């Protein structure tokens, strides 16, 4: 096995480890995870045990179908924390805009000025 193959196998092992961790965190059984992803239990078992090399698409499919953020699977802990914070901030901003717009509209209805 050359250096590139070794790196690829280490990365794949890391991704599968994070996927297994995500499944444990969600409390989903292997059978449930398989069904949600539209795969059979044997396939999911072989993927998660590293007996077959899944495509990135298959890893993402198993993740998304089981409510696991693919970023959790593919990024290390620190990078995932930064991305999660950014995603959370992006979700809050539109909510704040809606709230501000509602407050301005209410103020205007009460005779306030823009």
LUMMI-795031 format. One line per 2 residues: number of its first residue (from 1); their letters; for each residue x, y, z of N, C-alpha, C. Coordinates in Angstrom, 3 decimals, m for minus. Example, Ala and Ser with C-alpha at 12.3 -4.5 7.8 and 13.67 -1.06 7.14 Angstrom:
BEGIN
1> AS> 13.190/m5.690/7.800/12.300/m4.500/7.800/13.200/m3.300/7.800 | 12.850/m2.250/7.080/13.670/m1.060/7.140/12.900/0.030/7.870
END
This chain:
BEGIN
1> XX> 0.857/m1.175/0.000/0.000/0.000/0.000/0.903/1.238/0.000 | 0.667/2.136/m0.944/1.501/3.328/m0.992/0.994/4.373/m0.005
3> XX> 1.737/5.462/0.103/1.445/6.504/1.084/0.051/7.102/0.884 | m0.336/7.326/m0.378/m1.645/7.913/m0.665/m2.768/6.964/m0.255
5> XX> m2.624/5.693/m0.526/m3.627/4.713/m0.115/m3.745/4.666/1.407 | m2.609/4.720/2.085/m2.615/4.687/3.548/m3.352/5.903/4.108
7> XX> m3.106/7.080/3.528/m3.800/8.293/3.978/m5.294/8.186/3.717 | m5.658/7.664/2.560/m7.071/7.499/2.220/m7.766/6.560/3.197
9> XX> m7.108/5.474/3.543/m7.692/4.515/4.486/m7.828/5.122/5.876 | m6.845/5.914/6.288/m6.941/6.578/7.604/m8.095/7.574/7.625
11> XX> m8.245/8.339/6.557/m9.354/9.291/6.486/m10.699/8.573/6.497 | m10.815/7.513/5.707/m12.061/6.756/5.665/m12.381/6.185/7.048
13> XX> m11.381/5.650/7.723/m11.593/5.108/9.071/m12.073/6.204/10.019 | m11.507/7.400/9.889/m11.907/8.535/10.728/m13.358/8.907/10.451
15> XX> m13.731/8.994/9.165/m15.098/9.350/8.802/m16.098/8.320/9.333 | m15.752/7.049/9.174/m16.664/6.000/9.637/m16.779/6.003/11.156
17> XX> m15.688/6.296/11.834/m15.717/6.396/13.290/m16.655/7.521/13.728 | m16.562/8.665/13.053/m17.428/9.801/13.382/m18.897/9.484/13.046
19> XX> m19.115/8.763/11.956/m20.483/8.369/11.611/m21.051/7.438/12.678 | m20.260/6.459/13.112/m20.713/5.556/14.185/m21.010/6.353/15.459
21> XX> m20.147/7.329/15.771/m20.365/8.175/16.950/m21.677/8.953/16.813 | m21.911/9.508/15.637/m23.154/10.235/15.397/m24.375/9.354/15.563
23> XX> m24.290/8.137/15.065/m25.415/7.200/15.218/m25.636/6.853/16.692 | m24.549/6.640/17.424/m24.685/6.371/18.873/m25.343/7.563/19.567
25> XX> m24.910/8.769/19.205/m25.456/9.985/19.830/m26.942/10.155/19.550 | m27.399/9.721/18.391/m28.819/9.846/18.061/m29.643/8.686/18.608
27> XX> m28.972/7.625/19.070/m29.679/6.479/19.629/m30.353/5.608/18.595 | m29.904/5.712/17.360/m30.499/4.943/16.263/m29.811/3.580/16.174
29> XX> m30.614/2.536/16.011/m30.021/1.206/15.830/m29.516/1.074/14.395 | m28.693/0.095/14.176/m28.170/m0.157/12.839/m29.308/m0.426/11.860
31> XX> m30.282/m1.188/12.301/m31.421/m1.502/11.433/m32.207/m0.245/11.082 | m32.467/0.602/12.091/m33.186/1.850/11.834/m32.394/2.755/10.893
33> XX> m31.088/2.851/11.142/m30.223/3.687/10.297/m30.263/3.208/8.855 | m30.233/1.906/8.666/m30.261/1.316/7.323/m31.556/1.654/6.605
35> XX> m32.655/1.457/7.298/m33.973/1.700/6.704/m34.122/3.165/6.321 | m33.732/4.061/7.226/m33.852/5.490/6.943/m33.027/5.894/5.724
37> XX> m31.889/5.232/5.536/m31.002/5.567/4.419/m31.362/4.803/3.142 | m32.368/3.940/3.226/m32.766/3.175/2.044/m31.774/2.083/1.687
39> XX> m31.070/1.581/2.679/m30.075/0.517/2.473/m30.479/m0.690/3.317 | m29.904/m1.843/2.985/m30.194/m2.992/3.840/m29.209/m3.020/5.012
41> XX> m29.592/m3.745/6.041/m28.815/m3.781/7.276/m27.409/m4.325/7.037 | m27.281/m5.317/6.192/m25.972/m5.909/5.927/m25.025/m4.901/5.284
43> XX> m25.550/m4.113/4.341/m24.722/m3.102/3.682/m24.232/m2.082/4.712 | m25.156/m1.549/5.515/m24.787/m0.555/6.518/m23.785/m1.130/7.511
45> XX> m23.971/m2.361/7.912/m23.051/m3.014/8.839/m21.653/m3.126/8.241 | m21.593/m3.523/6.985/m20.296/m3.668/6.320/m19.619/m2.315/6.131
47> XX> m20.404/m1.281/5.843/m19.840/0.071/5.712/m19.265/0.525/7.042 | m20.093/0.455/8.087/m19.684/0.978/9.394/m18.540/0.188/10.024
49> XX> m18.409/m1.068/9.652/m17.308/m1.874/10.194/m16.040/m1.744/9.358 | m16.140/m1.053/8.223/m14.974/m0.865/7.367/m14.668/m2.059/6.478
51> XX> m15.603/m2.994/6.380/m15.372/m4.176/5.544/m15.479/m3.863/4.063 | m16.208/m2.793/3.740/m16.244/m2.327/2.349/m15.926/m0.840/2.352
53> XX> m15.437/m0.357/1.245/m15.133/1.058/1.116/m16.320/1.766/0.474 | m17.080/2.503/1.265/m18.246/3.189/0.716/m17.824/4.441/m0.055
55> XX> m18.707/4.904/m0.906/m18.471/6.185/m1.558/m18.782/7.298/m0.552 | m18.309/8.486/m0.843/m18.656/9.630/0.006/m20.169/9.842/m0.020
57> XX> m20.768/9.577/m1.160/m22.217/9.710/m1.286/m22.936/8.788/m0.298 | m22.457/7.554/m0.156/m23.089/6.606/0.770/m22.933/7.074/2.219
59> XX> m21.763/7.623/2.551/m21.540/8.132/3.912/m22.476/9.306/4.179 | m22.576/10.201/3.212/m23.459/11.360/3.367/m24.909/10.913/3.461
61> XX> m25.292/9.930/2.644/m26.664/9.418/2.667/m27.007/8.842/4.041 | m26.113/8.046/4.595/m26.344/7.486/5.935/m26.411/8.602/6.975
63> XX> m25.582/9.608/6.824/m25.571/10.723/7.776/m26.881/11.504/7.727 | m27.198/12.010/6.559/m28.359/12.881/6.403/m29.653/12.156/6.754
65> XX> m29.781/10.929/6.315/m31.007/10.164/6.585/m31.231/9.957/8.074 | m30.143/10.033/8.848/m30.248/9.799/10.286/m30.007/11.066/11.104
67> XX> m30.229/12.218/10.457/m30.122/13.524/11.122/m28.749/13.788/11.733 | m27.718/13.366/11.023/m26.347/13.635/11.439/m25.761/14.607/10.419
69> XX> m25.301/15.730/10.900/m24.721/16.736/10.018/m23.473/16.151/9.360 | m23.417/16.117/8.032/m22.215/15.596/7.368/m20.940/16.311/7.792
71> XX> m21.056/17.588/8.173/m19.878/18.294/8.678/m19.325/17.605/9.921 | m20.213/17.051/10.754/m19.774/16.321/11.945/m18.913/15.123/11.547
73> XX> m19.303/14.467/10.475/m18.597/13.270/10.017/m17.246/13.622/9.406 | m17.209/14.678/8.596/m16.024/14.959/7.795/m15.036/15.960/8.407
75> XX> m15.441/16.701/9.423/m14.543/17.690/10.016/m14.090/17.251/11.398 | m12.900/17.705/11.796/m12.447/17.400/13.153/m13.247/18.255/14.140
77> XX> m13.089/17.975/15.410/m13.899/18.621/16.443/m13.857/20.136/16.431 | m12.665/20.720/16.327/m12.526/22.178/16.365/m13.154/22.822/15.128
79> XX> m12.881/22.272/13.971/m13.451/22.815/12.735/m14.970/22.677/12.751 | m15.465/21.544/13.246/m16.909/21.345/13.317/m17.547/22.372/14.251
81> XX> m16.902/22.640/15.384/m17.434/23.626/16.331/m17.517/25.006/15.681 | m16.485/25.383/14.925/m16.501/26.687/14.251/m17.612/26.750/13.207
83> XX> m17.733/25.703/12.411/m18.776/25.675/11.379/m20.160/25.697/12.013 | m20.341/24.940/13.085/m21.638/24.897/13.765/m22.007/26.273/14.305
85> XX> m21.028/26.973/14.870/m21.280/28.326/15.390/m21.699/29.251/14.258 | m21.006/29.148/13.135/m21.337/29.976/11.977/m22.748/29.671/11.477
87> XX> m23.075/28.374/11.371/m24.414/27.998/10.901/m25.483/28.515/11.856 | m25.228/28.410/13.159/m26.189/28.897/14.148/m26.387/30.397/14.010
89> XX> m25.291/31.118/13.825/m25.381/32.569/13.677/m26.185/32.930/12.431 | m25.982/32.195/11.354/m26.723/32.478/10.115/m28.208/32.225/10.310
91> XX> m28.576/31.265/11.147/m29.989/30.986/11.371/m30.619/32.044/12.263 | m29.843/32.596/13.183/m30.370/33.593/14.114/m30.632/34.914/13.402
93> XX> m29.753/35.303/12.503/m29.876/36.599/11.840/m31.215/36.764/11.139 | m31.668/35.804/10.296/m32.985/35.995/9.672/m34.103/36.119/10.700
95> XX> m34.018/35.358/11.803/m35.039/35.455/12.846/m35.036/36.850/13.466 | m33.853/37.415/13.657/m33.773/38.754/14.228/m34.344/39.787/13.265
97> XX> m34.103/39.601/11.977/m34.658/40.518/10.979/m36.178/40.497/11.034 | m36.749/39.300/11.116/m38.205/39.185/11.173/m38.741/39.859/12.437
99> XX> m38.063/39.650/13.540/m38.493/40.250/14.797/m38.399/41.772/14.728 | m37.302/42.273/14.190/m37.127/43.713/14.045/m38.188/44.306/13.123
101> XX> m38.459/43.627/12.021/m39.488/44.102/11.091/m40.853/44.149/11.777 | m41.148/43.132/12.577/m42.431/43.104/13.297/m42.505/44.245/14.304
103> XX> m41.399/44.514/15.003/m41.381/45.614/15.972/m41.559/46.961/15.275 | m40.885/47.142/14.141/m41.028/48.389/13.395/m42.455/48.566/12.887
105> XX> m43.036/47.491/12.390/m44.413/47.560/11.890/m45.376/47.904/13.015 | m45.191/47.295/14.178/m46.053/47.582/15.320/m45.892/49.031/15.763
107> XX> m44.651/49.500/15.772/m44.388/50.883/16.152/m45.053/51.844/15.174 | m44.961/51.532/13.891/m45.560/52.386/12.867/m47.071/52.420/13.003
109> XX> m47.670/51.261/13.282/m49.131/51.206/13.469/m49.564/52.043/14.664 | m48.705/52.164/15.656/m49.037/52.943/16.852/m48.713/54.424/16.667
111> XX> m48.334/54.812/15.469/m48.065/56.220/15.212/m46.585/56.574/15.238 | m45.738/55.562/15.329/m44.308/55.826/15.324/m43.840/56.262/13.952
113> XX> m42.648/56.792/13.881/m42.091/57.218/12.597/m40.928/56.334/12.231 | m40.667/56.241/10.943/m39.537/55.433/10.465/m38.267/56.138/10.738
END
